[in-house]
Amino acid sequence: MLNIILFGPPGAGKGTQSSRLIQKYGLVHLSTGDVFRYNIKNETELGLMAKRYIEQGKLVPDEVTNNMVKDFIQRNSNSNGFIFDGYPRTIAQGENLATVLREMNAQVTCMMALQVDDDELVNRLLERGKTSGRPDDQDESIIRNRFKVYNDETSPLADYYNKQGKYIAVHGMGSIDDIFRDLCTAIDQVI
């Protein structure tokens, strides 16, 4: 089972690259953003909780996120593996993911970290905000707060996977095709 964590700050291209990697490797896409948006749109209890945090540029608490992720993984347990897009974001979530996968006799294969300059990320998110309708993509101060949250709370996760020999940095600037090629080259070296 191939289980890839696609990691990077908001706007790094995780969603764009996930769809291409899913096709190439036959994986199931687990995007916490999609899960949150579905729950928000349908006004579930978890969705309303998640919405309050997201609109402030904060992370959704681990307990809420972990429950949604575990349910999703269990419903797709017969897959070839997963692309994790936006999960895990904390070491506690990484430990939870390890536990859930271990129950399936599986583990994280690698963490692919897309690295992009902050100014480029702001430009990408503001551009995306013109069509996405997402309020957190339309305000530069909220965007920059998301980067601060990412750096403060999620960057330590890179060290967590690096210590396990599973962290791979990939330059996330350039054309979509070039970034995809670099991701595939790195993945093919670890499988």
C-alpha positions as CSV (number, residue, x, y, z in Angstrom):
1,M,0.0,0.0,0.0
2,L,1.5,3.3,-1.1
3,N,0.7,6.1,1.4
4,I,2.0,9.5,0.5
5,I,1.6,12.7,2.5
6,L,1.7,15.7,0.3
7,F,2.9,18.5,2.5
8,G,3.3,22.3,2.2
9,P,1.9,25.6,3.1
10,P,-1.5,26.8,1.8
11,G,-1.2,27.5,-1.9
12,A,1.8,25.3,-2.5
13,G,-0.1,23.2,-5.1
14,K,-1.0,20.2,-3.0
15,G,-4.5,19.9,-4.6
16,T,-3.3,20.4,-8.1
17,Q,-0.5,17.8,-7.8
18,S,-2.7,15.3,-5.8
19,S,-5.1,14.9,-8.7
20,R,-2.2,14.0,-11.0
21,L,-0.5,11.6,-8.5
22,I,-3.8,9.9,-7.9
23,Q,-4.2,9.1,-11.6
24,K,-0.7,7.9,-12.0
25,Y,-0.5,5.7,-8.9
26,G,-4.2,4.7,-8.5
27,L,-4.5,6.2,-5.0
28,V,-7.5,7.5,-3.1
29,H,-7.4,11.3,-2.3
30,L,-7.8,12.3,1.3
31,S,-8.0,16.1,1.5
32,T,-9.1,17.4,4.8
33,G,-10.0,20.6,3.0
34,D,-12.5,18.7,0.9
35,V,-13.8,16.9,3.9
36,F,-14.2,20.1,5.8
37,R,-15.9,21.9,2.9
38,Y,-18.3,19.0,2.4
39,N,-19.2,19.1,6.1
40,I,-19.5,23.0,6.1
41,K,-21.7,23.0,3.0
42,N,-24.0,20.4,4.6
43,E,-23.9,22.3,7.9
44,T,-23.0,19.2,9.9
45,E,-22.0,19.8,13.6
46,L,-18.3,19.1,12.7
47,G,-18.6,21.3,9.7
48,L,-19.9,24.3,11.7
49,M,-17.0,23.8,14.2
50,A,-14.5,23.6,11.4
51,K,-15.8,26.7,9.7
52,R,-15.3,28.9,12.8
53,Y,-11.6,27.8,12.9
54,I,-10.9,28.0,9.1
55,E,-12.4,31.5,8.8
56,Q,-10.0,32.7,11.5
57,G,-7.0,31.1,9.7
58,K,-6.6,28.6,12.5
59,L,-6.3,24.8,12.4
60,V,-9.3,22.6,13.1
61,P,-8.7,20.7,16.4
62,D,-7.1,17.3,16.1
63,E,-10.0,15.4,17.7
64,V,-12.4,16.6,15.0
65,T,-9.9,16.1,12.2
66,N,-8.8,12.7,13.4
67,N,-12.3,11.3,13.6
68,M,-13.1,12.4,10.0
69,V,-9.9,11.0,8.7
70,K,-10.2,7.6,10.4
71,D,-13.7,7.2,9.1
72,F,-12.6,8.1,5.6
73,I,-9.6,5.6,5.7
74,Q,-11.8,2.8,7.0
75,R,-14.4,3.3,4.3
76,N,-11.6,3.1,1.6
77,S,-9.5,0.3,3.2
78,N,-9.4,-1.8,0.1
79,S,-7.6,0.9,-2.0
80,N,-4.0,0.8,-3.3
81,G,-3.2,3.5,-0.9
82,F,-3.8,7.2,-0.2
83,I,-2.6,10.7,-1.0
84,F,-2.9,12.7,2.2
85,D,-3.4,16.3,1.3
86,G,-3.5,18.6,4.3
87,Y,-3.3,15.8,6.8
88,P,-1.5,15.2,9.1
89,R,-0.6,18.8,10.2
90,T,0.6,18.1,13.7
91,I,2.8,15.4,15.3
92,A,-0.3,14.2,17.2
93,Q,-2.1,13.8,13.9
94,G,0.9,12.0,12.5
95,E,0.9,9.6,15.4
96,N,-2.9,9.0,14.9
97,L,-2.3,8.3,11.2
98,A,0.4,5.8,12.1
99,T,-2.0,4.0,14.5
100,V,-4.9,4.0,11.9
101,L,-2.6,2.6,9.2
102,R,-1.0,0.1,11.5
103,E,-4.5,-1.4,12.1
104,M,-4.5,-2.0,8.3
105,N,-0.9,-3.5,8.3
106,A,0.2,-0.4,6.5
107,Q,2.4,2.7,7.1
108,V,3.2,6.1,5.6
109,T,5.5,5.6,2.6
110,C,6.9,9.1,2.4
111,M,6.1,12.8,3.0
112,M,6.6,14.9,-0.1
113,A,7.1,18.5,0.9
114,L,6.4,21.2,-1.7
115,Q,8.6,24.2,-1.0
116,V,7.4,27.6,-2.3
117,D,8.3,31.2,-1.5
118,D,5.8,33.1,0.7
119,D,5.2,36.0,-1.8
120,E,4.4,33.4,-4.5
121,L,2.0,31.7,-2.1
122,V,0.2,34.9,-1.4
123,N,-0.2,35.6,-5.1
124,R,-1.5,32.1,-5.8
125,L,-4.0,32.3,-3.0
126,L,-5.3,35.7,-3.8
127,E,-5.7,34.6,-7.4
128,R,-7.5,31.4,-6.3
129,G,-9.7,33.5,-4.0
130,K,-11.1,35.3,-7.1
131,T,-12.9,32.1,-8.2
132,S,-13.0,29.8,-5.1
133,G,-15.4,31.9,-3.0
134,R,-13.2,31.0,0.0
135,P,-13.0,34.0,2.3
136,D,-9.6,32.8,3.7
137,D,-8.2,33.1,0.2
138,Q,-9.3,36.7,-0.3
139,D,-7.6,38.5,2.6
140,E,-3.9,38.8,2.6
141,S,-3.7,39.2,6.4
142,I,-5.6,35.9,6.9
143,I,-3.4,34.3,4.3
144,R,-0.2,35.5,6.1
145,N,-1.7,34.3,9.4
146,R,-2.2,30.8,7.8
147,F,1.5,30.8,7.0
148,K,2.3,31.7,10.6
149,V,0.1,28.9,11.9
150,Y,1.7,26.5,9.3
151,N,5.2,27.5,10.4
152,D,4.5,27.4,14.1
153,E,2.4,24.3,14.2
154,T,2.9,22.1,11.2
155,S,6.6,22.5,10.3
156,P,7.7,20.3,13.2
157,L,5.9,17.5,11.4
158,A,8.6,17.7,8.7
159,D,11.2,16.9,11.5
160,Y,9.0,14.0,12.7
161,Y,9.0,12.3,9.3
162,N,12.7,13.3,8.6
163,K,13.7,11.4,11.7
164,Q,11.9,8.3,10.2
165,G,13.7,8.8,6.9
166,K,10.4,9.5,5.1
167,Y,10.8,13.3,4.4
168,I,11.5,14.4,0.8
169,A,11.7,18.1,-0.1
170,V,10.5,19.0,-3.6
171,H,10.9,22.5,-5.2
172,G,7.3,23.7,-5.7
173,M,8.0,26.6,-8.1
174,G,7.9,26.3,-11.8
175,S,5.4,24.7,-14.2
176,I,2.8,22.2,-13.0
177,D,4.4,19.6,-15.3
178,D,7.9,20.1,-13.9
179,I,6.7,19.9,-10.3
180,F,4.8,16.7,-11.1
181,R,7.8,15.1,-12.8
182,D,10.0,15.9,-9.8
183,L,7.4,14.4,-7.4
184,C,7.1,11.2,-9.5
185,T,10.9,10.8,-9.7
186,A,11.1,11.1,-5.9
187,I,8.2,8.7,-5.3
188,D,9.6,6.1,-7.7
189,Q,12.9,6.1,-5.8
190,V,11.1,5.1,-2.5
191,I,8.7,2.4,-3.8
